């Protein structure tokens, strides 16, 4: 019998032995964009602490959504949240036939 050293039932963690490629593609770009937005861009007509608080709120919300899409596994549907959202969207957009 041949033994396979790779677990084929789960995603292979290739980046730092903690992230899979899918997770890195979901979290990485959002994290970079939000940090750039936090540091580089200024909002007109909002100054001081209010601007900083709004930026922190946007960073927390966007990074929270991307991390939850990447890491939350739904046992009931046997997929990650990102795949579940894509499936629900495709089902919502698909042509349906209704019968009586």
Buried (B, 14 or more C-beta within 10 A) or exposed (E): EEEEEEEEEEEEEEEEEEBBEBBBEBBBEBBEBBEEBEEEEEEEEEEEEEBEEEBEEEBEEBBEEBBEBBBEEEEEEEBBBBBBEEEEEEEEEEEEEEEE
